[in-house]
Amino acid sequence: MEFWISALLVSLVILAGAFVQRVSGFGFGIIVMTFLPHITGSFPESTALSALVSLFMTCWVALSLVRFCSWKTLVFPLIGSLALTVPCLLYLKSAADRKILFIILGALLILLSVYFLLLSDRVRFRAHWYSGLAFGSVSGAMNGLFSMGGPPMVIYFLQTSEDDKKVYLATIQMFFLITNVFSTAARAVIGGFFTADILKLLPFGLAAAAAGVFAGKAVFGKLDAKRLKYVIYGFMALSGLLNIINALAGS
């Protein structure tokens, strides 16, 4: 009975994350990693499940749009991300006190929500090798620690895709595909992430993700995407605050 309750909760969380991702273009990792660790009871295992499902979702989109990908914009963010992913995965596996991870995650979510709400329309920058490395490194660290490397790259690629939606979508999805393949392989080699419990939950997660994508596609264009994004930003701030409060209360 306990397994089926976990499977149901995991499915609902992933369904919500996939739906939001399909409608707004991001948000899967934010929603999923807010709840999964509390359901599975393991932070590393939750990042593994999130990464596997995310890989499934991004694969088709990335490959279908590969001809629009801006590879020159992609190179340096990839270098930064891949360089930081493995060290952060190793830290995650060896960390004795996981409460600090919830505090870091909470602080990052609050900072990102403040950026998107207040600064995203004011801050402007161009694609340079150093900005690509910087954003890619932050994304790689967040991917390794939290399986949530999307928000920094949303900021970066929205600024550097020359207002071409297809170029933006193709480039960021190809980034997610490559980094997810890399991080999934790294988790498999390092060991301790893909446990039997997580592999049992994976089919439910994949089915929920597919349902969420189809549901999001069905309502895409009918919802106010801008308002939905503001709801996500508010949720980011709230979930970040709750993560910090829960971690401090449990210390």
N, C-alpha and C positions, 0 to 999 in steps of 0.2 A: 504493500500500500504506500509506503514512504517513497519508493522509487516512482510510482505513477503520479504522486503529487508533485514531486520534483520535475518529472517530465512535463506535466501540465503547466507548471509555473515557468519553466524554461521556454516552452513553446509560446506562451503568451508574451513573454518579454521579447523573444526574438521576432515574433510576429509584429509587435509594435515597432521595434527597431527597423525591420525591413520595410514596413509601410512608410515610416517617416523618411527613410533613406530614399525610397523610390519617388516620393512626392517632392521632397525638398533638396535632394542631392547629397545630403550628409545627415549624420545623427545616429547611425546604427551603433557605433561603438560607445557613444555617450550614454544612450539609453540602456544598452545591454550590460555594460560594465558598471552601471549604477546598481543593478539588481543581482546579476549573476553570482558574484562572490557570496552574497547572503543566502542564495539558494543552494549552491554547490558546497559551500563551506570551505572553499579553497580558492585563493586569489590566482595562483599559477594555472590551475586547471580551468578556471573561468576564462583566462586570457587565451588558452589553447582552443577552447570551444568557440569563443568569439572569432578568433582568427580563422578557423576552419570554415565557419559559416560565411564569414565575410569573403573569403577566397571564392567560395561557391557563387556568391552574388556578383562579384566583380568580374569574374572570368568571362562570361558571355558578353557583357557590355563592353569590356575593354577590347576584346578581340573583334567585335563587330564594328568598332570605331577606330581601329588601329591606324587607318589611313589618314586620319585627321590629327594624329598625335604630334605634338611639337617636341621632337626628340632633343633638340638643343636646349629647350627649357627644362627638360627632364633630367639631364645628365648630372648636374651638380647636386640637386636635391636627393637623387638616388645615392650618390656617393656618401653624402652626409648621413642619410638614413641607414644604409647598410652598415656603415662603420660603427654606429651607436647601438644597433639592435642587439647584437650578441652580448656585449658587455652588460647591457641592462637585463637581458634574459638571465645571465649568470648571477647577477646581483639578486634578481627576483627569486631565483631558486634557492639561493643561500641565505636570504634575509631571515634573521631569527625573529624579528618583530615586524609583523606585517601591518601593524596599526599605522606606522609612519607612512606606508604606501597610501592608505586611505586619506591621510592628511594631505599628502602631496597631490594626490588626484583631486581632492576637494579644492585645494587652492588653485590648481590649474584650471579647473572648470569655472571657478568664479572669475579668474582673470580673463579667460577666453570669452565668457559671457559679457563682461564689461567691454572688451574690445569690440565684439560684434554689435553690441547695443549702442555704444557711444562713439567709437573711433573708426569703424570700418569705412565710413563714407568720407572721412577726413584724411586718413593716412594714405599716402601714395608713394610707391617706389617702383623701380624697374628691375627687370631680371638681370642680375649680375652673378658671377660665380660665387661671390662671398655671401650674398643674400640667399642663394640657392642652397649653399652648404649649411648656413645657419638654420634656415627653416627645415631643411631635410634632417639635420641633426636632432632638432627638437622633436620632430615627427618620429624619428627612429627610436629616441629614448622613450617617448610615450607609447610607441608600438611595443617595444620590448617589455616595459613595465606594466602597461595597462591594456595592450591590444587596442589602442585608441589613437592611432597616428594621424587621423584625418583632419582635425581642426586646423593645425598649423599649415597644412597643405591647401586647405580651402582658402585660407588667407592669401597664401603665396600665389597660387595659380589663378585666382580671381583677379589679382593685380597684374599678372603677366601674360594673360591669354588674349590680349588685344580685343576684348569685348566679343570674341567669337565663341558662342556657346558650345559649338561642336568641338572646337579646339580645346576649350576648357574641360569639357566632359571627357573627351578622349584622353587627354594628357593626365588628368588626375586619376582616372580609372586605370590607366596603364601603370601609373605609379603605385596604386593600391595593389594591382595584380602582382607586379614584380616583388614588392616589399612583402606581401602576404605569402607568396611562394617561398621567399627567402626565410622569413621568420618561422613559417611552418616547418621547413626543413631543419632550421636551427633548433627548434623545440624538440623535434624528433631525435636529433643527434645528441643534444644535451641530456634528454631523458627526464622523466618525472612530471611531464606536462600532460601527455596523452595517456591517462589512466583508463582502466577498464570502465569505471563509472562514467567518464566523459565520453568514451566511445559508444556506450549504451545510449547516451542522451543525444548523440550526434544525429541519428536519423530523424528524431523529433524536431531538432533544431533546423535541419535542412528543409523538412516539410513545412515548418512554420515560416521559414524565410521565403520559400516559393509562394506560399499563400499571401504573405505580406507584400511581396513584389507585385503579384497579380492584383491585389486589392488596391495598392497604390497606383498602379497603372490605370485601373478602372476609374478612379476619381481624379486622376491627374488632369489639371485644367479646370476642374470644378471647384477646387478649393483655392482659397487665397493663399498662394505660396508665401507671400511676404509676411502675412499675419502668422502663418504656421511657423516660419523661421523665428519670429519674435517669441512665440510660445516655446520653441526649442531653447532659445537663449535664456528665457526665464527658468526653464526646467534645468538647464545647465547650472545656473547660479544656485537654485534650490537644492539640487542633488549634491553639488559641491559642499554647500553648507551642512547638509545632513551627513555627508561622509565625515566631515571634520568633527561634528558633534558626536556621532556614534563612536568614532575612534577615541576621542577624548573621554567620553563617558565610560568606555570599556577599559581605560588605562588604569 
